[in-house]
Amino acid sequence: MLSILLAASSAAQTYAPPQPAPLPLAVPPLAIKGPYDSTIRLEVSNRIRGEFVDWFATAPNGPTPNYRYNFLGNKFQLGVRVTRDPYELFVQFQDSTLANIPDNGVGVGATYYANTHRSLQNGAILRNAWIATRRIGDWPISGRAGRLLYSDGLDVQATAPNLKWIQLNRISQRLIGPFDYTHVGRSFDGGHVGYDTELLNFTGFGFVPTFGGYEVDANRQLDITLGGTVVNLKESQLLGPTIARLFWYYYGDQRDVLYVDNRPLPVRQAAVGEHSKIHTIGAHVARLQPLGPGIIDGMAYGFGQLGTYQELDQRAWAYGVEAGYRLMDVFAKPWMRLGINSGSGDTDPLDQTHETFFQVLPTAWLYAQFPFYNMMNNQDVFTQWILEPHPMVSFRLDLHWLRLNSANDLVYSGGGATKNDLFGYSGLNGKGRINLAYMTNFMLTVRPTAFLTVNGFYAHAWGQGVINAAFEGTGGNYGFLEVICAL
């Protein structure tokens, strides 16, 4: 059967509600039958987002006086998906436009300007172009090759709703992700292959990432290589709602670019041309367990890094422990979660060891939703409350206590390389301070129909010693209102 369907594109979402219920389509899909046992789907989505930034306060006569501003971004995607079991082909075009980007500012908008140096920006790219198979003959071997999106931690998706939310929002994309929070995102040229048993999945991949994220001219490839192997423990009747992963990732950076870290500028300038080869070995586990009137959940991960960071030895770590409890039969299904996430910092900028955890190419916003920090040299103690008062409505509130793990290192922000002549992470000197900020943020998501999502987000940070040392003001605000229409 040959059919043409208008379908929602889940890649356009920036946040996964805790337990979304299926919603009926407002109009029936257009279908055309043909002589072939195949399906053609036309996928169209558009996300428009207005962002406001109050990135603490800089000195009136300082180098970046524009710390309070608004800007607008729009991301349009048009794709064609062809399926004929077990094969699938997907090609997607993307157009990104940004307006009112500050040319002398600080914060999120200034990061776009640092990449493209225009207040009005537009870029059209080939976002996806891949072919995949779900099996090879009778063998449970799957594969995908071409230009694609990849999220670490999602090689096998969980099915239990609460476990799926944890996997999407608290595990995936910490190290490698398509960075779709931005108005451009990134893609990966290469492929991955998987082998499944009833209990385990084995995945291997190799990629060259593209420009993107905060860079609208994103068709070109970065001088970076990624590779990895993963063993995934799947949900099963034997173990119930439990997932786990053991992995090795390789990051090779061949760019001749000025790095941002705690070394003195002359030392970093002398190291331009030295390349990095970083190996990350890690594991995670997450489980649900009925307890009393609700469901308790737990998640933990640990990462270790070896290799070389330019001419230095890379020795770094990160870990996280989180737990939650949800009442499924109470109004709004209240879910309270708490935890700690920590990434190492460098203690001595002049020795031969780099101890700052390197976050590779993540979707950093998932874990730092007011993105003045990330996992590098950071300790984040947090609590979350999630409510779903209606299948179309979800609400999330977070409280965070942010500190540095090393007073001799920087506060880092960003989501990794965006182009070949810009490092991709920025840093702020804390001048020997440890306490970064107390922060609260909330997200309200409304889905009135299957093809329309509205997200409202607001965050406020009460800056502490590190912020006091760098800015004139200690209060910072960031928020956005976005509308996603996917047909």
C-alpha angles and dihedrals in degrees: 000000000000114000139167113216132183105220139174118255110225091195089074093066118100096191134031114220114231098254112353116196120220112264125206118251114251091223130026115255119259109247131184120187119219140173095267128081092235142102131224118198125190109209120196126175137164129189121191118184134180113202130193122199132197099169098186113277127294127199112279091235095037128116094264108035094158102085097137117060146119130232139177131226133186128189119190122187130187120182142170120211121193119189131184112162120288094008132071133185124192130182121178133183120202132194121191127191129182127185135191095019108172115247094200105031148108131235135031098338092047089056090060089049092049089059102042106015095219132109090211111046134180133172135170119202144168098249100178134016112155145135123214142180129204093206142000109230107305092335118108091230120133129185145172129196136179130045107341147146120257131191119188113229093033102084087115116023120220118238105200103093098231092043091048091053091051091049093049099041107026106028113026126081096013089127107012126024145139091251092224092164086082122072091250111029124189135265133205126228112210134047150264134218130201137195120200135204125174091268106022142044123202117201132181127182144177125191147169106208122221131231112270144096100098094004115086094195091074108148095096128085127248120235087246132107127204129192138162152154125222136189112201126195108215131210108268144164088254097057102017121210096001130123129180140170139199116191151166121206128187124205119188117184114193096170120124094222138137108258124220114225141112097286117109114269096249090054092050092046091052089052095057106122093035109115133215131232111183126180119198120195118186152141140206137191131190131180142176123213129181110238124175111312094345148032124271120206135192134189133180136172139176131193131189127189132207135166133066132320101197103302093340130092111250113225114159144135144198134187142174137192121189136170137180145177126211131190105213098184097049125090111278090009092250115218123189120191134176137177152131130255121187138179125188126252132207116263100192123034092192103053127087097255127085108207101174112114108243112218095204110206107334137158088247096182092072088069102028106038093175089051103211088111141027137187095291114105090346140125116198119189108184149164127205135197120197125188131182106188091168134014087249096047134061132170131195129188124187133189119194137188107200126196137161120247091213125033088200093062135067136262102250129205136173139068104260137270116358100169139001098260099046123066095222099225124078127203139207123203110236091194094225097316125131109191111081109175151310110239141184127189136172136192127200116195123190123183107185092171137012091259101043129069127175120195125189118188134180132172133180126191127198101207119220133190098319092049092044090056094052108033140044092230132042101207121086132180134190132171147145144196116212137179120203119195116185124178 
